[in-house]
Amino acid sequence: METVRIEAFSGMASGLFNLVKDGRVEEYRQAAYELRSTRPGTHETEKWNGPISFHPDGTVMALNTLPVRRRRPL
């Protein structure tokens, strides 16, 4: 029997995180807005083995399909 495994990642740029951590909400909103035009294009994410979603608030979600592993018989 074969098993498919998927990894999930989420995060944001460290600069955006620091603004949120420091409570600088308006600066975060402006920086997230400016970051929208600098996101990687599809050609830059082709090396990834799954979908990547760049959200307007500066966060990223990515799924990675891992190679199929054969399960050992019980």
Backbone as CSV, one residue per row, in Angstrom:
resi,resn,N_x,N_y,N_z,CA_x,CA_y,CA_z,C_x,C_y,C_z
1,MET,0.848,-1.178,0.000,0.000,0.000,0.000,0.892,1.239,0.000
2,GLU,0.541,2.216,-0.792,1.316,3.444,-0.867,0.614,4.569,-0.106
3,THR,1.409,5.495,0.382,0.875,6.604,1.164,1.380,7.925,0.601
4,VAL,0.485,8.890,0.435,0.869,10.238,0.008,0.966,11.105,1.253
5,ARG,2.045,11.880,1.315,2.227,12.795,2.439,2.291,14.221,1.909
6,ILE,1.727,15.129,2.668,1.719,16.543,2.287,2.209,17.367,3.469
7,GLU,3.088,18.315,3.178,3.533,19.269,4.186,2.827,20.594,3.925
8,ALA,2.503,21.305,4.973,1.875,22.628,4.840,2.750,23.653,5.564
9,PHE,2.929,24.806,4.929,3.721,25.884,5.492,2.912,27.172,5.432
10,SER,3.095,28.009,6.422,2.511,29.343,6.362,3.477,30.304,7.034
11,GLY,3.408,31.544,6.645,4.299,32.516,7.253,4.138,33.889,6.631
12,MET,5.029,34.782,7.032,5.049,36.130,6.469,6.481,36.632,6.534
13,ALA,6.763,37.657,5.767,8.092,38.261,5.770,8.435,38.752,7.178
14,SER,9.677,38.598,7.567,10.076,38.961,8.933,9.834,40.443,9.220
15,GLY,10.009,41.300,8.219,9.750,42.723,8.433,8.295,42.995,8.774
16,LEU,7.384,42.305,8.079,5.956,42.451,8.385,5.649,41.910,9.778
17,PHE,6.232,40.776,10.108,5.997,40.181,11.428,6.438,41.141,12.534
18,ASN,7.601,41.755,12.349,8.098,42.682,13.376,7.178,43.875,13.555
19,LEU,6.599,44.368,12.469,5.646,45.475,12.588,4.421,45.054,13.389
20,VAL,3.900,43.861,13.103,2.732,43.360,13.837,3.091,43.159,15.306
21,LYS,4.247,42.543,15.541,4.694,42.269,16.913,4.810,43.552,17.725
22,ASP,5.265,44.617,17.071,5.449,45.894,17.761,4.175,46.730,17.823
23,GLY,3.059,46.216,17.259,1.792,46.937,17.300,1.704,48.091,16.316
24,ARG,2.552,48.106,15.308,2.582,49.191,14.325,1.685,48.819,13.146
25,VAL,0.387,48.821,13.402,-0.602,48.301,12.463,-0.653,49.086,11.161
26,GLU,-0.675,50.396,11.231,-0.752,51.194,10.011,0.485,51.007,9.145
27,GLU,1.657,50.925,9.769,2.884,50.679,9.002,2.843,49.285,8.370
28,TYR,2.304,48.315,9.109,2.152,46.959,8.572,1.248,46.978,7.342
29,ARG,0.118,47.648,7.430,-0.816,47.698,6.296,-0.158,48.311,5.068
30,GLN,0.576,49.383,5.263,1.253,50.043,4.143,2.334,49.126,3.557
31,ALA,3.120,48.506,4.403,4.193,47.617,3.933,3.618,46.399,3.209
32,ALA,2.531,45.840,3.721,1.892,44.689,3.071,1.359,45.093,1.702
33,TYR,0.791,46.278,1.611,0.284,46.768,0.331,1.430,46.925,-0.679
34,GLU,2.530,47.499,-0.242,3.680,47.696,-1.126,4.313,46.369,-1.539
35,LEU,4.262,45.398,-0.667,4.845,44.080,-0.944,4.085,43.336,-2.039
36,ARG,2.820,43.663,-2.232,1.984,42.959,-3.214,2.605,42.953,-4.603
37,SER,3.263,44.011,-4.992,3.825,44.087,-6.342,5.177,43.380,-6.467
38,THR,5.749,42.923,-5.367,7.064,42.281,-5.413,7.001,40.773,-5.205
39,ARG,5.818,40.217,-5.168,5.692,38.770,-4.951,6.283,38.002,-6.120
40,PRO,6.785,36.795,-5.835,7.337,35.984,-6.917,6.262,35.619,-7.931
41,GLY,6.661,35.518,-9.180,5.739,35.078,-10.213,5.676,33.558,-10.264
42,THR,4.806,33.057,-11.101,4.635,31.614,-11.230,5.936,30.937,-11.627
43,HIS,6.695,31.552,-12.535,7.938,30.933,-12.982,8.939,30.783,-11.842
44,GLU,8.867,31.621,-10.830,9.792,31.552,-9.706,9.368,30.498,-8.689
45,THR,8.149,30.046,-8.763,7.663,29.052,-7.802,7.541,27.663,-8.415
46,GLU,7.989,27.500,-9.668,7.859,26.212,-10.335,8.689,25.120,-9.675
47,LYS,9.733,25.477,-8.940,10.571,24.489,-8.271,9.844,23.840,-7.089
48,TRP,8.789,24.470,-6.636,8.022,23.978,-5.498,7.089,22.881,-5.976
49,ASN,6.904,21.857,-5.168,6.099,20.715,-5.559,4.686,20.814,-4.990
50,GLY,3.984,21.891,-5.287,2.619,22.076,-4.801,2.192,23.521,-4.944
51,PRO,0.955,23.820,-4.555,0.431,25.178,-4.704,1.001,26.150,-3.666
52,ILE,1.137,27.395,-4.078,1.565,28.479,-3.187,0.545,29.600,-3.324
53,SER,0.106,30.131,-2.194,-0.879,31.197,-2.200,-0.304,32.416,-1.488
54,PHE,-0.223,33.533,-2.214,0.247,34.797,-1.652,-0.981,35.657,-1.369
55,HIS,-1.198,35.987,-0.107,-2.388,36.737,0.281,-2.100,38.237,0.344
56,PRO,-3.128,39.077,0.135,-2.943,40.535,0.147,-2.398,41.080,1.471
57,ASP,-2.579,40.354,2.565,-2.090,40.850,3.854,-0.615,40.529,4.095
58,GLY,0.055,39.947,3.086,1.483,39.664,3.211,1.806,38.265,3.684
59,THR,0.801,37.452,3.938,1.055,36.087,4.374,1.123,35.145,3.174
60,VAL,1.739,33.995,3.419,1.922,32.987,2.378,1.509,31.639,2.941
61,MET,0.851,30.842,2.099,0.503,29.459,2.459,1.006,28.585,1.327
62,ALA,1.675,27.500,1.668,2.217,26.604,0.646,2.004,25.153,1.060
63,LEU,1.676,24.333,0.089,1.551,22.893,0.296,2.609,22.210,-0.556
64,ASN,3.214,21.174,-0.010,4.265,20.449,-0.700,3.925,18.964,-0.676
65,THR,3.779,18.369,-1.847,3.509,16.942,-1.931,4.837,16.207,-1.870
66,LEU,4.977,15.354,-0.888,6.203,14.586,-0.710,6.149,13.311,-1.548
67,PRO,7.299,12.726,-1.831,7.300,11.485,-2.614,6.490,10.387,-1.924
68,VAL,5.897,9.548,-2.743,5.100,8.427,-2.232,6.032,7.435,-1.557
69,ARG,5.630,6.978,-0.383,6.393,5.958,0.342,5.581,4.682,0.395
70,ARG,6.237,3.607,0.256,5.560,2.322,0.441,5.499,2.017,1.924
71,ARG,4.345,1.579,2.364,4.182,1.187,3.762,4.664,-0.233,3.924
72,ARG,5.289,-0.488,5.037,5.717,-1.855,5.320,4.510,-2.694,5.694
73,PRO,4.469,-3.918,5.244,3.343,-4.790,5.614,3.318,-5.018,7.122
74,LEU,2.121,-5.159,7.650,1.976,-5.407,9.095,2.282,-6.828,9.435
